[in-house]
Amino acid sequence: MKAWSWDRYGPPDVLTLKDVDEPAIGPDEVLVRTRAASVNPYDWRHVAADPKLVRLSIGLRRPRPGLVPGADLAGVIERVGAGVTGLSVGDEVFGEVRLGSFAERVAVPQNRLAVKPAGLTFEQAASVSMSAHTALQGLRDVGRVSAGQRVLVNGASGGVGTFAVQLAKTFGAEVTGVCSTRNIELVRSLGADHVMDYTRENFTERKGRYDLLMDNVGNRSLARLRRPLTSRGTLVIVGGIDSGRGALLGPAAQVLLGALASPFVSQRVRTVHWKPNSEDLRLLAELMEEGRLTPVIDRTYPFDQIPDALRYLERGHARGKVVITF
């Protein structure tokens, strides 16, 4: 099969398309024929080892041989492991792997997959897992959002942000989205009650207005991000393209600072460690089937142009998700 790989860290140009062996599957895994994938900051950070902390998990000097980047995917099950239940050959599924989706076939744990809604294209389904999991778990589990709260989403037009705006509205919150001028109508169409243009207004100057702030950008200090929160408000740190580029710890530096500061301030400062799982994927599928959650796709690239897709994403101006077609 064809798969993308890399033998040194660097820009997307270090990726090469190779013929590799089809992956074996374990008893609790299925083999998925990939029909679509999507790209995330997570992917180019692994390719570039940015932050350097990434090297601890995939190779200190260079990536370990045989690694394939990519996380989000959607496709058709071709084979199932002996211990798999609830999934069958021929099922159309979507979900996420730690690494490996930039390949024609992927071995996926059954607990990271769900059946794709019939009304959703493979491209739409492939855009969901990492971004929507992060938005859902950041709002529900970390932020403890509730109906009537005032929620601000910084980076509302990006991959996580477009899901976060819609999910916050589903939870009954009053939502303010922060984005650039060209994305105002997009964010408003997702259900935001208020939209702020960051080129004209600084949301950190709105003191004490919001119960929850989800930061998907990572270009402001903790002190500034806390300013628009109420005294008992919650800051949910996701990070993003701008978080700690080229640094040793990258987004983890702000996470560490937040953990150190949290015991000494009245506000809650938390970070999102998304956990892909079938239960949340099924919830997201239900919301999409009901029309309460819609993936936003900026661009699609064919499988043989994945480096171009990563370069576009890295520029930081994608509206919603960037998707790969096979």
Buried (B, 14 or more C-beta within 10 A) or exposed (E): BBBBBBEEBEBBEBBEBEEBEBBEBBEBBBBBBBBBBBBBBBBBBBBBBBBBBBBEEBBEEBBEEEBBBBBBBBBBBBBBBEEBEEBEEEBBBBBBBBBBBBBBBBBBBBBBBBBBBEEBBBBBBBBBBBBBBBBBBBBBBBBBBEEEBBBBBBBBBBBBBBBBBBBBBBBEBBBBBBBBEEBBEBBBEBBBBEBBBBEEEBBBEBEEBBBBBBBBBBBBEBEBBBBBBBEEBBBBBBBBBBBBBEBEBBBBBBBEBBEEBBEEBEBBBBBBEBEBBBEBBBBBBEBBEEEEBBBBBBBBBEBEBBBBBBBBBBEBBBBBBBBBBB
